[in-house]
């Protein structure tokens, strides 16, 4: 299955420093740089554990220093960063190149992404022309909900909040309504990128500790941004209303944010 990727390089992020030069004309990327400098383009995509990507393009070397040319393709991931997973262009004639990458088990979708890149990377002088980038997804991960963030919180009858475990939740605050407004657990989730077209959905569960009539309620989704905030409220089914003070007794809440 082909992945939607800009074949003309118009929407790829460009990085050029020092002597690095990048230009795109009629869908052909030209990149050149001296030793220690960079001239490359990248395109980032959300990925899942176990997925296998094949990144390919047509390219030709127009200049290089020595027998080990710098221009090439690379695939970055937090587990294999800094262009270490790459293939170098080795011909002055147009030639098709491919590079394969498997997303590892330590992938965390909320903070990890697979980055496809092309150009000149630091260790040798070089220049190349590149065209027709393509990404194929050779193997897909099982279709199941992924957990973006989670946490376990204990709220005492005095309003004391204890966080027993959390992942990707950067702030938690119990807000008592003081008897006049709805009380809630205000949570801030780290890293909800607005540009990934992903809408995380929070959900919350109460343990058996606490009044039997309590139910935890969350909003439908979290808006995108560098951080996302949402409230967890406690509904007292017996009273038919959200609690407006501290819980009647110690209450445990498990919160998950899924997509």
Residue pairs with C-beta under 8 A, 6 or more apart in sequence:
1 136
1 137
1 140
2 134
2 135
2 136
2 137
3 45
3 53
3 135
3 136
3 137
5 43
5 45
5 116
5 133
5 134
5 135
6 12
6 43
6 133
7 27
7 132
7 133
7 134
8 24
8 27
9 24
9 27
9 29
9 41
9 130
9 133
10 24
11 43
12 41
12 42
12 43
13 41
13 42
13 43
13 44
14 22
14 40
14 41
15 38
15 39
15 40
15 41
15 42
15 119
16 22
16 31
16 33
16 37
16 38
16 39
16 40
17 37
17 38
18 33
18 34
18 36
18 37
18 38
19 32
19 33
19 34
19 37
20 31
20 32
20 33
20 37
20 38
20 39
20 40
20 120
21 30
21 31
21 32
21 33
21 39
22 29
22 30
22 31
22 39
22 40
22 41
22 119
23 29
23 30
24 30
27 131
27 132
28 129
28 130
28 131
29 41
29 118
29 119
29 129
29 130
29 131
30 62
30 127
30 128
30 129
30 130
31 39
31 40
31 41
31 71
31 118
31 119
31 120
31 127
31 128
31 130
32 39
32 62
32 63
32 120
32 126
32 127
32 128
33 39
33 70
33 119
33 120
33 122
33 125
33 126
33 127
34 125
35 65
35 122
35 123
35 124
35 125
36 122
37 120
37 122
38 119
38 120
38 121
38 122
39 119
39 120
40 74
40 117
40 118
40 119
40 120
40 121
41 117
41 118
41 119
42 76
42 115
42 116
42 117
43 115
43 116
43 117
43 133
44 113
44 114
44 115
44 116
45 113
45 114
45 115
45 116
45 135
46 109
46 113
46 114
46 196
46 198
47 53
47 77
47 103
47 107
47 109
47 112
47 113
47 114
48 103
48 107
48 109
48 140
48 141
48 146
49 103
49 104
49 105
49 107
49 141
50 102
50 103
50 105
50 139
50 141
50 142
51 102
51 103
51 137
51 139
51 140
51 141
52 100
52 101
52 102
52 103
52 137
52 138
52 139
53 75
53 100
53 101
53 102
53 103
53 114
53 116
53 135
53 136
53 137
53 138
54 98
54 99
54 100
54 135
54 136
54 138
55 73
55 75
55 98
55 99
55 100
55 101
55 116
55 133
55 134
55 135
56 73
56 96
56 97
56 98
56 99
56 133
56 134
56 135
56 136
57 73
57 96
57 97
57 118
57 130
57 131
57 132
57 133
57 134
58 94
58 95
58 96
58 97
58 130
58 131
58 132
59 71
59 73
59 89
59 94
59 95
59 97
59 118
59 128
59 129
59 130
59 131
60 89
60 91
60 92
60 93
60 94
60 95
60 128
60 129
61 69
61 71
61 89
61 90
61 91
61 92
61 126
61 127
61 128
62 92
62 127
62 128
62 129
63 125
63 126
63 127
64 70
64 71
64 124
64 125
64 126
64 127
65 124
65 125
65 126
66 124
68 88
68 124
69 88
69 89
69 90
69 124
69 126
69 128
70 88
70 120
70 121
70 122
70 123
70 124
70 125
70 126
71 88
71 89
71 119
71 120
71 126
71 127
71 128
71 130
72 86
72 87
72 88
72 89
72 97
72 118
72 121
72 128
73 86
73 87
73 97
73 99
73 116
73 117
73 118
74 83
74 84
74 85
74 86
74 87
74 99
74 116
74 117
74 118
74 121
75 85
75 86
75 99
75 101
75 114
75 115
75 116
75 117
76 82
76 83
76 85
76 114
76 115
76 117
77 85
77 101
77 103
77 104
77 107
77 112
77 113
77 114
77 115
78 106
78 107
78 111
78 112
79 104
79 106
79 107
80 101
83 117
83 121
85 99
85 101
86 99
86 121
87 97
87 98
87 99
89 95
89 97
89 128
100 138
101 114
102 139
103 114
103 141
109 146
109 148
109 259
110 148
110 149
110 168
110 190
110 191
110 192
111 168
111 190
111 191
116 133
116 135
118 130
118 133
119 128
119 130
120 126
120 127
120 128
145 258
145 259
146 258
146 259
147 167
147 256
147 257
147 258
148 168
148 189
148 192
148 200
148 257
148 258
148 259
149 166
149 167
149 168
149 169
149 189
149 190
149 200
149 256
149 257
150 165
150 166
150 167
150 168
150 169
150 254
150 255
150 256
150 257
151 163
151 165
151 166
151 167
151 169
151 172
151 187
151 254
151 255
152 163
152 164
152 165
152 166
152 252
152 253
152 254
152 255
153 161
153 162
153 163
153 164
153 172
153 174
153 185
153 252
153 253
153 254
153 255
154 161
154 162
154 164
154 250
154 251
154 252
154 253
155 161
155 162
155 174
155 185
155 246
155 247
155 250
155 251
155 253
156 162
156 246
156 247
156 250
157 246
157 247
157 248
157 249
157 250
158 246
159 174
159 176
159 246
160 174
161 172
161 173
161 174
161 185
163 172
166 172
168 189
168 190
168 191
168 257
169 187
169 188
169 189
169 190
169 255
170 188
170 189
170 190
170 227
171 186
171 187
171 188
172 185
172 186
172 187
172 188
173 185
173 186
174 183
174 184
174 185
174 186
174 246
175 183
175 184
175 185
175 186
176 183
176 245
176 246
177 183
177 184
177 243
177 244
177 245
178 244
178 245
179 244
179 245
180 244
181 244
182 233
182 242
182 243
182 244
183 233
183 234
183 242
183 243
183 244
183 245
183 246
184 231
184 232
184 233
184 234
185 231
185 232
185 233
185 253
185 255
186 229
186 230
186 231
187 202
187 229
187 230
187 231
187 232
187 255
188 227
188 228
188 229
189 200
189 202
189 222
189 227
189 228
189 229
189 230
189 257
190 227
191 226
191 227
192 198
192 200
192 222
192 223
192 224
192 225
192 226
192 227
192 228
193 224
194 223
194 224
194 225
195 224
196 224
198 259
199 221
199 222
199 224
199 259
200 221
200 222
200 228
200 257
200 258
200 259
201 220
201 221
201 222
201 257
201 258
201 259
202 218
202 219
202 221
202 222
202 230
202 232
202 255
202 256
202 257
203 218
203 255
203 256
203 257
203 258
204 216
204 217
204 218
204 232
204 253
204 254
204 255
204 256
205 216
205 253
205 254
206 214
206 215
206 216
206 234
206 251
206 252
206 253
206 254
207 251
207 252
207 253
207 254
209 249
209 250
209 251
209 252
210 247
210 248
210 249
210 250
210 251
210 252
211 236
211 238
211 247
211 248
211 249
211 251
213 236
213 237
213 238
213 239
214 234
214 235
214 236
214 237
214 243
214 247
214 251
215 234
215 235
215 237
216 232
216 233
216 234
216 235
216 253
216 255
217 232
217 233
217 234
217 235
217 242
218 230
218 231
218 232
218 233
218 255
219 230
219 231
222 228
222 229
222 230
222 257
232 253
232 255
233 242
233 243
234 242
234 243
234 247
234 251
234 253
235 241
235 242
235 243
236 242
236 243
